[in-house]
Amino acid sequence: MSSGRAIRRSSMMCSQLLSSGLTQKMATDRYSKPAECFEFTWRRREKGPGFRWEQDQGSRWLLVGPPNESLPPYEPLVQETGLFLTFAQLDGSQGAFLRFANTYGRLGTYHTFGPEHGEPLDEWQTHHRWMRFLAGMRSACVKEDRSRLGKVVSWQEDKVIYRFPKIGTGATEMWRHRGVLRQRPQSKTGLPLFRQGELAGPARWFLGYAIDDWLQMLQGQRKSIAPRMVWSETHSRPQFVFGPSSLVGAMVCQFAVALHGAWPFKECACCHKFFRLAPGVNRANRVTCSHTCKQYLHNRRVERARQLRAAGRTVRQIVKELQVKPQRKRTSVDVVKNWIDRA
């Protein structure tokens, strides 16, 4: 069974488990978490020497750094609920990849070279280009942006034509290397899934097709998403999970379940990484990813209010410019006055 089909079956099993009478109490005792049905631990740097780019004898750029066993563990799918989008928004430079590695760890790519198990830059670039493109396509689907979707999806009689950036070198001539894909999406009974000229439906179908292909590619590279039964210390019961074996695999899984659940995400107004919005995870009106970022953002607004006051702005003008809202029993004017008076 391919890893894509296995994950879909896992999702159905998890849904059936939560809806069964036996587990009804467990389902009501807790909210579903972003990492539902996944168990994944990775390692990242917290202090000490970080990663760096070095060239090998063949002039290939490799990401090298501290050995994994010297790095502390963490759970990316629990602690970083929008990591696949944070990765997608990188600008694709070596510096951006280095900052990502120093924050979240190695990708765990297929090839490693040299005594330090360096990860090739071209594999980072390949995974990033594809993630960036698919994340942008997902955004266009969510916003129902026909202009952006029309650049990817078109029709030729009964065929849907998908156009996208060429990913990789094309040495093995996979469909992603050609930059174009022609398909006739059909139902299980062989009927067309979409009306000719439709864009959003074929685009969402392509996202599922591309993610499933990506999962199968990881399976072929021995970076599989393995099914496991583990003991949940949090809930004191056995739990059926899938375990990614690399950070890139974990991000693809996160993307897959985000599509399955139609999850909304938001970019942190302070650090600009993405986080998931969901009951029991984050409020819909939350603008920062953590309490630390929330405090940093607050401090910046207070400092900005004081700068505006020193420049001669009135309190009401500051309230309007900074869009300050009432807090508890205090008006917006009182809030700004308190910021300024504490200077």
C-alpha positions in Angstrom: 0.0 0.0 0.0 1.4 3.5 -0.9 2.0 5.9 2.0 -0.6 8.3 0.6 -3.4 5.7 0.6 -2.2 4.5 4.1 -2.5 8.0 5.5 -6.0 8.4 4.0 -7.0 5.1 5.6 -5.5 6.3 8.9 -7.6 9.4 8.7 -10.7 7.4 8.2 -9.8 5.1 11.1 -9.2 8.1 13.4 -12.5 9.6 12.4 -14.3 6.3 13.1 -12.5 6.0 16.4 -13.6 9.4 17.6 -17.2 8.9 16.5 -17.6 5.4 18.2 -19.6 5.0 21.4 -16.6 3.4 23.1 -14.5 6.5 22.8 -17.2 9.2 22.9 -16.2 10.3 26.4 -12.5 10.5 25.4 -13.5 12.6 22.4 -15.4 15.0 24.5 -12.7 15.2 27.2 -10.2 16.8 24.7 -10.0 18.8 21.5 -8.4 17.2 18.5 -4.8 18.4 18.1 -2.9 19.4 15.0 -0.7 16.3 15.2 -3.6 13.9 15.5 -2.6 10.5 14.2 1.1 11.5 13.9 4.0 10.8 16.2 7.2 12.6 15.3 10.2 13.7 17.2 13.1 15.6 15.6 16.2 17.4 16.8 17.2 21.1 16.6 19.8 23.4 17.9 19.1 25.5 21.0 22.6 26.8 21.8 26.2 26.2 20.7 27.6 25.9 17.2 25.0 25.9 14.5 24.8 24.7 10.9 26.8 26.1 8.0 27.2 25.8 4.2 30.4 24.2 2.9 31.5 23.1 -0.6 32.7 19.6 -1.1 35.4 18.6 -3.6 32.9 18.5 -6.4 31.8 22.2 -5.6 28.5 20.9 -4.3 27.1 23.1 -1.5 26.3 21.0 1.6 24.5 21.9 4.8 26.7 20.6 7.6 26.6 21.0 11.4 26.5 19.4 14.8 25.6 15.7 14.9 22.0 14.9 15.6 22.7 13.0 18.8 24.1 16.3 20.3 20.9 18.2 19.6 17.9 18.3 22.0 14.6 16.7 20.7 11.3 18.5 20.1 7.9 17.7 18.4 7.5 19.8 15.2 3.9 18.8 14.5 2.8 19.8 18.0 5.0 22.8 18.6 5.0 24.3 15.1 1.4 24.0 13.8 2.1 25.8 10.5 5.6 24.7 9.8 5.0 23.7 6.2 3.8 27.3 5.4 6.8 28.8 7.3 9.1 26.7 5.1 7.1 27.7 2.0 7.5 31.4 2.6 11.3 31.3 2.7 12.9 33.3 -0.1 14.9 30.3 -1.3 18.4 31.7 -0.5 21.1 29.9 1.3 20.8 32.3 4.2 17.1 31.6 4.6 17.7 27.9 4.5 20.4 28.2 7.1 18.2 30.2 9.5 15.5 27.6 9.1 17.9 24.8 9.8 19.3 26.5 12.9 15.7 27.0 14.1 14.0 23.7 13.2 16.8 21.3 12.3 17.9 19.4 9.2 15.4 18.5 6.5 16.4 14.8 6.6 16.8 14.7 2.8 17.5 11.6 0.8 21.2 12.0 0.1 23.9 12.8 2.6 27.5 13.4 1.7 30.8 13.6 3.6 31.8 12.7 7.1 29.3 15.2 8.5 26.4 13.8 6.6 25.9 17.1 4.7 22.5 17.8 3.0 22.8 19.0 -0.6 21.6 22.6 -1.3 19.8 21.4 -4.5 17.6 19.0 -2.5 16.6 21.9 -0.1 15.8 24.0 -3.2 13.8 21.2 -4.8 11.6 20.6 -1.7 11.2 24.3 -1.1 10.2 25.2 -4.7 7.5 22.5 -4.7 6.2 23.4 -1.2 6.1 27.1 -2.1 4.2 26.5 -5.3 1.6 24.1 -3.6 1.2 26.5 -0.7 0.5 29.3 -3.1 -2.0 27.2 -4.9 -3.7 26.3 -1.6 -4.0 30.0 -0.8 -5.6 30.7 -4.2 -8.1 27.9 -3.6 -9.0 29.3 -0.1 -9.4 32.8 -1.5 -11.2 31.6 -4.6 -8.8 33.7 -6.7 -9.7 32.8 -10.2 -6.9 35.0 -11.7 -4.2 33.0 -9.8 -5.9 29.6 -10.4 -6.2 30.4 -14.1 -2.4 30.6 -14.4 -2.2 27.0 -13.2 -5.4 25.3 -14.4 -6.8 25.4 -17.9 -9.0 23.1 -20.1 -8.4 21.4 -23.4 -11.7 19.8 -24.4 -12.2 17.2 -21.6 -8.7 17.3 -20.3 -7.5 19.5 -17.4 -4.1 21.1 -18.1 -1.9 22.0 -15.1 1.1 24.2 -15.5 3.7 24.8 -12.8 7.4 25.6 -12.3 9.7 22.7 -13.3 10.9 21.0 -10.1 14.3 19.3 -10.2 16.7 18.6 -13.0 14.5 16.3 -15.1 17.2 13.6 -15.1 14.6 11.0 -14.3 11.8 12.7 -16.3 9.1 12.6 -13.6 6.0 14.6 -14.3 7.1 17.3 -11.9 10.2 17.9 -14.0 8.2 18.7 -17.1 6.2 21.6 -15.8 2.9 20.4 -17.3 0.4 17.7 -16.4 -2.6 16.6 -18.5 -5.3 14.7 -16.6 -9.0 13.6 -16.8 -10.1 13.5 -13.1 -12.8 10.9 -12.8 -15.1 9.5 -10.1 -15.0 5.9 -9.0 -17.7 5.2 -11.6 -15.6 6.7 -14.4 -17.6 10.0 -14.7 -15.9 13.4 -14.9 -15.4 15.0 -11.5 -15.6 18.6 -12.8 -17.5 20.6 -15.3 -15.5 22.0 -18.2 -14.1 25.5 -17.3 -14.2 24.9 -13.6 -11.0 26.0 -11.8 -11.3 25.6 -8.0 -12.3 21.9 -8.0 -9.6 20.8 -10.4 -7.0 22.9 -8.4 -8.0 21.1 -5.1 -7.8 17.8 -6.9 -4.3 18.6 -8.1 -3.2 19.5 -4.6 -4.3 16.1 -3.4 -2.6 14.4 -6.4 0.7 16.3 -5.8 0.8 15.6 -2.1 0.1 11.9 -2.6 2.8 11.7 -5.2 5.2 13.5 -2.8 4.5 11.0 -0.1 5.1 8.1 -2.5 8.4 9.7 -3.5 9.5 9.8 0.1 8.5 6.2 0.5 10.7 5.3 -2.5 13.6 7.2 -0.9 13.2 5.2 2.3 11.8 8.2 4.1 8.4 6.5 4.7 5.5 7.5 6.9 5.3 4.3 9.0 2.2 3.1 10.9 2.7 2.5 14.5 0.9 1.7 17.8 2.2 3.8 20.7 1.2 4.4 24.3 -0.1 7.9 24.8 1.2 9.3 28.1 -1.2 12.2 27.8 -4.4 10.2 27.4 -3.2 6.9 29.1 -4.3 4.7 26.2 -2.9 3.1 23.1 -2.9 5.3 20.1 -2.7 4.5 16.3 -0.3 6.9 14.7 1.9 7.4 11.6 5.6 8.3 12.2 7.4 10.5 9.6 11.1 9.7 9.4 12.3 13.2 8.3 11.4 16.8 8.8 10.5 17.3 5.2 8.2 14.2 5.5 6.6 15.7 8.6 5.9 19.0 6.8 4.3 17.1 3.8 2.1 15.2 6.3 1.2 18.5 8.0 0.2 19.9 4.6 -1.8 16.7 3.8 -3.9 16.8 7.0 -4.4 20.6 6.6 -5.9 19.9 3.2 -8.0 17.1 4.6 -9.4 19.2 7.4 -9.5 22.5 5.5 -7.6 24.1 8.3 -7.2 27.9 8.5 -3.8 29.4 9.3 -2.5 32.9 10.1 0.9 34.5 9.9 2.3 35.8 13.2 2.3 39.6 13.2 5.6 39.6 15.1 7.9 36.7 14.0 6.0 35.9 10.7 5.9 32.2 11.1 2.5 30.5 10.5 0.3 28.9 13.1 -3.0 27.0 12.9 -6.4 28.5 14.0 -8.7 26.0 15.6 -10.8 25.5 18.8 -8.6 24.2 21.5 -5.5 25.3 19.5 -5.7 29.0 18.8 -8.5 31.5 18.7 -9.7 32.8 15.3 -8.8 36.4 16.2 -5.3 35.6 17.5 -2.6 37.6 15.7 0.6 36.1 17.3 1.9 32.6 17.5 3.0 32.7 21.2 2.8 34.7 24.4 6.4 35.9 23.8 5.5 37.3 20.4 2.3 38.8 21.9 4.4 40.7 24.5 7.0 41.8 21.9 4.2 43.2 19.7 2.6 45.0 22.6 5.9 46.6 23.6 6.4 47.8 20.0 3.0 49.4 20.0 3.6 51.1 23.3 6.9 52.4 22.1 5.3 53.6 18.8 2.6 55.4 20.8 5.2 57.3 22.8 7.1 58.2 19.6 3.9 59.6 18.0 3.1 61.6 21.2 6.6 63.1 21.2 6.1 64.0 17.5 3.0 66.1 18.5 0.2 63.7 17.8 -2.9 63.9 20.0 -4.0 60.8 21.9 -7.1 60.3 19.7 -4.9 60.5 16.6 -2.6 57.8 18.1 -5.7 55.6 18.9 -6.8 55.8 15.3 -3.4 55.2 13.8 -2.5 52.2 16.0 -6.2 50.9 16.0 -6.2 50.6 19.7 -9.3 48.8 21.1 -10.9 49.2 24.6 -9.6 46.8 27.2 -11.9 45.6 30.0 -13.5 48.8 31.5 -11.0 51.2 29.9 -11.6 53.1 26.8 -9.1 53.2 23.9 -8.1 56.8 25.0 -7.5 55.6 28.5 -5.3 52.7 27.3 -3.1 55.0 25.2 -2.8 57.6 28.0 -1.7 54.8 30.3 1.0 53.7 27.8 2.3 57.3 27.5 2.2 58.1 31.3 4.3 55.0 32.1 7.2 56.4 30.0 
